[in-house]
Amino acid sequence: MAFISVNRRLVAGLALAGFMLAAAGCQSSDNGILDFGFGKKDPTAPPPPQDPKVLASQLRAYCPKVTLRDGTAFFNTYAKGTAAKPKKKKADAAADAEAAAAAAAAQTGPDGAPVDPNRDPAKIIYQASITDVTRDCTHENGQLTMKIAVAGKVVPGPMFAPGTVTMPIRVAVQHGPDVLYSQLHQYQVQVTDPSAATQFVFTDANVVVPEPSATDYQAYAGYDENTPAATDKTKGKRKKRLAAAATN
């Protein structure tokens, strides 16, 4: 009986030791079979992808910045025509030479460079400049509505005369190379004081473009003198009528 009791205790001890070894082996195993997410992360695993989309709250607060392109901040108005030339005597060669020299001098600037007769600084009537730009935005119904304001001043020039100066102001919005909005405004300012600058504020409140999906719109405002001259279509029609009458 004593022998059986000893064997039972020996068997029980061996069984307990085997269970503990098996439990320890399971706890130290790194085969991932019993991994419930509490272990260490794999250092070689790639990071989770980031969402590149702009938040809706950011788009609702987004208002494209307005900038001035190079060369669009100033606009000059020049006097047209020249003074009437006095009648010359046929034998007055000295007067002819003097007049030719004066005309040549008028075509060059102080540095000797040629001067565009239509851009002579001495013939400036008004000199206008843009001093500030600002904007305000509203997001509604899948569209972005902008109110773009331009502030500036008009300074009298050497050929000043009280009157109205018409300034070509263009407002545009682009998305990369795509022009979403472009409008040329012939804005008029009345100038009466020859001794002081006349301040002005121009506003385009009808700038409507599609709702942006990213913060990558660009707005522009400034003077634009590169506009095609209007063609007189009546002249061509009149010539055609005269030609038709001549053949009849």
Buried (B, 14 or more C-beta within 10 A) or exposed (E): EEEEEEEEEEEEEEEEEEEEEEEEEEEEEEEEEEEEEEEEEEEEEEEEEEEEEBEEEEBEEBBBEBEBEEEBBEBBBBBEEEEEEEEEEEEEEEEEEEBEEEEEEEEEEEEEEEBEEEEBEEBBBBBBBBEEBEBEBEBEEEEBBBBBBBBBBBBBBEBBEEEEBEBBBBBBBBBEEEEBBEEEBEBEBEBEEEEEBBEBEBBBEEBEBEEBEEEEBBBBBBBBEEEEEEEEEEEEEEEEEEEEEEEE
